[in-house]
Amino acid sequence: MKAVIPAAGLGTRFLPATKAMPKEMLPVVDKPAIQYVVEEAVSAGIDDILVIIGRNKNAISDHFDSVPELEVKLQQKGDHGRLERVMKSSDLADIHFVRQGEPKGLGHAVLRARTHVGDSSFAVLLGDDLIDERDPLLTEMIAAHERTGAAVIALMQVPAESIHLYGVAETSGTDADGAVRVTGLVEKPSAEDAPSDLAVIGRYVLPPAVFEVLERTPPGKGGEIQLTDALQELATDPDGPGVVGVVFRGRRYDTGDRVDYIKAIVQLAVDRDDLGADLRPWLKDFAGSL
């Protein structure tokens, strides 16, 4: 199985930081956000990854390339810890890049992966959602796809006041392994109109049939080709395997919003062996002074 990581967005919520640097390269503690996503795919057994990029995104490909002059310098200094961390990013996986061209939405970005993916099922991982490595999600989703043949989406319970920020699933029943059957999807409904409290988060395992659906999917909200619209068609196709959802109850870090991005950094840092011991007492003192 291959993985696709759409990374062509403009990152306007983080301007001016993203004026010259891709939002996917914003550091989360000491790694860019996209490296966490690649590491998640690799942990699930995927070593062939396609990143969909746009203009001014060369920093992403540079990050996953080797930097011989830096590696030699660290080797000469005997800084083996940093050398290992630098080399890890270039040895993670077989990483490919393709340009999206015009930013026509997530569905269009996924469609750009068709030539690389071919006739096989594939995973899609969005960089705004970081999944804690201690709470595996993608492996469960791949297992659900292999078991059912359906498109698999990751779902998470969210409070009513946040439901309008997500695509929301309408479901019916749970199978023996805990996956829910998805009968419909609504993009960013009001709390009153939401069919459930199960929001779609940024992980998908999709059959190659999704490409044919995306080819004929017209632009939806915002004039963009929405992946949600294609999944809605798959969910309501009486002759297909449909769509199932894996409900995630683990730790997820949202880096798509400035406040949540800061929270993600703090949450990950306090759990680090090399940072947490110093950071936790300071946080308690700082919180007490507010």
C-alpha positions as CSV (number, residue, x, y, z in Angstrom):
1,M,0.0,0.0,0.0
2,K,1.1,3.5,-0.8
3,A,0.4,6.7,1.1
4,V,-0.6,10.1,-0.2
5,I,0.1,13.3,1.8
6,P,-1.6,16.5,0.3
7,A,0.7,19.4,1.1
8,A,-0.3,22.1,-1.5
9,G,-2.3,24.4,0.8
10,L,-1.3,28.1,1.1
11,G,-1.3,28.1,5.0
12,T,-2.9,31.5,5.1
13,R,-3.9,31.1,8.8
14,F,-0.2,31.2,9.7
15,L,0.9,34.3,7.7
16,P,3.4,35.8,7.7
17,A,5.3,32.7,8.9
18,T,4.1,30.8,5.8
19,K,4.9,33.6,3.3
20,A,8.1,31.8,2.4
21,M,7.9,28.5,4.3
22,P,5.3,25.8,3.8
23,K,3.0,25.3,6.7
24,E,3.9,21.6,6.7
25,M,7.4,22.7,7.6
26,L,6.4,24.6,10.7
27,P,8.2,23.0,13.6
28,V,6.3,21.0,16.2
29,V,8.9,20.9,19.0
30,D,12.0,20.0,16.9
31,K,10.5,18.3,13.8
32,P,8.4,19.7,11.0
33,A,4.8,18.7,11.1
34,I,5.0,16.7,7.9
35,Q,7.7,14.4,9.3
36,Y,5.4,13.2,12.1
37,V,2.9,12.3,9.3
38,V,5.5,10.4,7.3
39,E,6.7,8.6,10.4
40,E,3.1,7.5,11.1
41,A,2.7,6.0,7.6
42,V,6.1,4.2,8.0
43,S,5.0,2.8,11.4
44,A,1.9,1.4,9.6
45,G,4.1,-0.5,7.2
46,I,4.0,1.9,4.3
47,D,7.3,2.8,2.7
48,D,6.2,4.4,-0.6
49,I,4.8,7.9,0.0
50,L,3.6,10.6,-2.5
51,V,3.5,14.2,-1.4
52,I,1.3,16.5,-3.3
53,I,2.9,19.9,-3.3
54,G,2.3,23.4,-4.8
55,R,4.4,26.4,-5.6
56,N,7.1,27.4,-3.1
57,K,7.1,24.0,-1.4
58,N,10.6,23.0,-2.3
59,A,11.6,23.1,1.4
60,I,9.5,19.9,1.9
61,S,11.5,17.9,-0.7
62,D,14.8,19.4,0.7
63,H,13.9,18.3,4.2
64,F,13.6,14.6,3.1
65,D,16.8,14.8,1.0
66,S,20.3,14.2,2.4
67,V,22.6,17.1,3.3
68,P,26.1,15.7,3.0
69,E,27.9,18.9,4.1
70,L,25.8,19.0,7.3
71,E,26.3,15.3,8.0
72,V,30.0,15.6,7.6
73,K,30.2,18.6,9.9
74,L,28.2,16.8,12.6
75,Q,30.4,13.7,12.2
76,Q,33.5,15.7,12.6
77,K,32.1,17.3,15.8
78,G,31.2,13.9,17.1
79,D,27.6,15.0,17.5
80,H,26.2,11.6,16.8
81,G,22.8,12.3,18.3
82,R,22.0,15.2,16.0
83,L,23.6,13.3,13.1
84,E,21.2,10.4,13.6
85,R,18.2,12.7,13.7
86,V,19.2,14.5,10.6
87,M,19.9,11.3,8.7
88,K,16.6,9.7,9.8
89,S,14.5,12.2,7.8
90,S,16.2,11.2,4.6
91,D,16.1,7.5,5.2
92,L,12.4,7.2,6.4
93,A,10.8,6.0,3.1
94,D,10.8,6.2,-0.6
95,I,9.2,9.7,-1.0
96,H,8.0,11.1,-4.3
97,F,6.6,14.5,-5.1
98,V,4.0,15.8,-7.7
99,R,2.6,19.3,-8.1
100,Q,-1.1,19.9,-7.8
101,G,-1.0,23.0,-10.0
102,E,-4.1,25.0,-9.2
103,P,-5.4,24.6,-5.7
104,K,-8.7,23.0,-6.5
105,G,-9.4,21.3,-3.3
106,L,-8.6,18.0,-1.4
107,G,-10.4,15.9,-3.9
108,H,-8.4,17.3,-6.8
109,A,-5.1,16.8,-4.8
110,V,-6.0,13.1,-4.2
111,L,-6.8,12.8,-7.9
112,R,-3.3,14.0,-8.8
113,A,-2.0,10.8,-7.1
114,R,-3.8,8.5,-9.6
115,T,-0.8,7.8,-11.9
116,H,1.5,7.0,-9.0
117,V,-1.1,4.9,-7.0
118,G,-2.4,2.9,-10.0
119,D,-5.0,0.3,-9.3
120,S,-4.2,-0.3,-5.7
121,S,-5.8,0.9,-2.5
122,F,-4.0,3.7,-0.7
123,A,-3.9,5.8,2.4
124,V,-4.4,9.6,2.6
125,L,-2.9,11.4,5.6
126,L,-3.5,15.1,6.1
127,G,-0.8,17.1,7.8
128,D,-3.1,19.2,10.0
129,D,-3.9,16.2,12.2
130,L,-1.0,14.6,14.1
131,I,-1.8,11.3,15.6
132,D,0.2,10.3,18.7
133,E,2.5,7.4,17.9
134,R,1.4,5.6,21.1
135,D,-2.2,5.4,19.7
136,P,-2.0,3.7,16.4
137,L,-4.9,4.5,14.0
138,L,-3.8,3.9,10.5
139,T,-3.0,0.2,11.1
140,E,-6.6,-0.3,12.3
141,M,-7.9,1.5,9.3
142,I,-5.9,-0.7,6.9
143,A,-7.2,-3.8,8.6
144,A,-10.8,-2.5,8.3
145,H,-10.3,-1.9,4.6
146,E,-8.8,-5.4,4.1
147,R,-11.7,-6.9,6.0
148,T,-14.5,-5.1,4.2
149,G,-13.1,-3.7,0.9
150,A,-14.8,-0.4,1.8
151,A,-13.4,3.1,1.9
152,V,-12.4,3.7,5.5
153,I,-12.5,7.1,7.2
154,A,-11.2,8.1,10.7
155,L,-13.9,9.5,13.0
156,M,-13.7,11.2,16.3
157,Q,-16.3,12.5,18.7
158,V,-16.3,16.3,18.9
159,P,-18.4,18.7,21.1
160,A,-21.4,20.3,19.5
161,E,-19.8,23.8,19.5
162,S,-17.0,22.5,17.2
163,I,-19.1,20.3,14.9
164,H,-19.4,23.1,12.2
165,L,-15.7,22.9,11.6
166,Y,-15.8,19.3,10.3
167,G,-17.3,16.9,7.9
168,V,-19.7,14.8,9.9
169,A,-20.8,11.1,9.4
170,E,-24.2,9.6,9.5
171,T,-23.8,6.0,10.7
172,S,-25.8,2.9,11.2
173,G,-24.6,0.0,13.3
174,T,-21.2,-1.3,14.4
175,D,-19.5,-4.5,13.2
176,A,-17.8,-7.1,15.4
177,D,-14.5,-5.2,15.1
178,G,-15.9,-1.8,16.1
179,A,-16.1,-0.2,12.7
180,V,-19.3,1.8,12.0
181,R,-21.2,1.7,8.7
182,V,-21.3,5.2,7.2
183,T,-24.5,6.0,5.3
184,G,-23.9,9.6,4.6
185,L,-21.6,12.6,5.1
186,V,-22.4,16.3,5.6
187,E,-19.7,19.0,5.2
188,K,-19.5,21.4,8.1
189,P,-23.1,21.3,9.3
190,S,-24.6,23.4,12.1
191,A,-24.9,21.7,15.4
192,E,-28.7,21.5,14.9
193,D,-28.3,19.8,11.5
194,A,-25.4,17.5,12.3
195,P,-26.4,13.8,11.9
196,S,-24.1,12.7,14.7
197,D,-21.1,13.9,16.8
198,L,-18.7,11.8,14.8
199,A,-16.4,14.1,12.8
200,V,-14.1,13.1,10.0
201,I,-10.5,13.7,10.8
202,G,-7.6,13.6,8.4
203,R,-7.0,9.9,7.8
204,Y,-8.5,7.8,4.9
205,V,-7.8,4.4,3.3
206,L,-9.4,4.4,-0.1
207,P,-10.0,1.9,-2.9
208,P,-8.8,2.9,-6.4
209,A,-12.5,3.3,-7.4
210,V,-12.4,6.7,-5.7
211,F,-10.5,8.1,-8.7
212,E,-13.3,7.4,-11.1
213,V,-15.7,9.1,-8.7
214,L,-13.5,12.1,-8.3
215,E,-13.1,12.5,-12.1
216,R,-16.8,13.2,-12.3
217,T,-17.3,15.1,-9.0
218,P,-18.2,18.7,-9.7
219,P,-16.8,21.5,-7.6
220,G,-18.6,21.8,-4.3
221,K,-18.2,24.2,-1.3
222,G,-15.7,27.0,-2.1
223,G,-15.7,26.0,-5.7
224,E,-13.3,23.1,-4.9
225,I,-13.5,19.4,-5.6
226,Q,-14.4,17.9,-2.3
227,L,-13.2,14.5,-1.2
228,T,-16.3,14.4,1.1
229,D,-18.6,14.5,-2.0
230,A,-16.8,11.5,-3.6
231,L,-17.1,9.6,-0.3
232,Q,-20.8,10.4,-0.1
233,E,-21.3,8.8,-3.5
234,L,-19.4,5.7,-2.4
235,A,-21.4,5.5,0.8
236,T,-24.7,5.5,-1.0
237,D,-23.7,3.2,-3.9
238,P,-26.0,0.1,-3.4
239,D,-23.6,-2.1,-5.5
240,G,-20.3,-1.1,-3.8
241,P,-18.6,-2.0,-0.5
242,G,-19.5,1.5,0.8
243,V,-17.7,3.4,3.5
244,V,-16.9,2.4,7.0
245,G,-15.5,4.5,9.9
246,V,-13.0,3.7,12.5
247,V,-13.7,5.7,15.7
248,F,-10.5,7.1,17.1
249,R,-10.3,7.7,20.9
250,G,-6.6,8.3,21.2
251,R,-4.5,11.5,21.3
252,R,-4.7,13.8,18.3
253,Y,-3.0,17.1,17.9
254,D,-4.6,19.7,15.6
255,T,-2.0,22.0,14.0
256,G,-4.3,23.7,11.6
257,D,-5.2,26.5,14.0
258,R,-2.7,28.9,15.7
259,V,-4.0,28.2,19.2
260,D,-4.3,24.4,18.7
261,Y,-0.8,24.4,17.1
262,I,0.7,25.9,20.2
263,K,-1.3,23.4,22.4
264,A,0.1,20.6,20.2
265,I,3.7,21.7,20.8
266,V,3.2,21.9,24.6
267,Q,1.4,18.5,24.8
268,L,4.1,16.7,22.8
269,A,6.9,18.5,24.6
270,V,5.7,17.6,28.2
271,D,5.7,13.9,27.3
272,R,9.3,14.0,26.0
273,D,11.9,12.4,28.2
274,D,14.4,15.1,27.3
275,L,12.1,18.0,27.8
276,G,9.2,17.1,30.1
277,A,11.1,17.1,33.4
278,D,12.1,20.8,32.9
279,L,8.9,21.9,31.2
280,R,6.2,20.5,33.5
281,P,7.3,22.5,36.7
282,W,7.6,25.7,34.6
283,L,4.2,25.2,33.1
284,K,2.6,24.8,36.6
285,D,4.3,27.9,37.9
286,F,3.3,29.9,34.7
287,A,-0.3,28.7,34.9
288,G,-0.5,29.6,38.6
289,S,0.7,33.1,37.8
290,L,-2.1,33.8,35.4
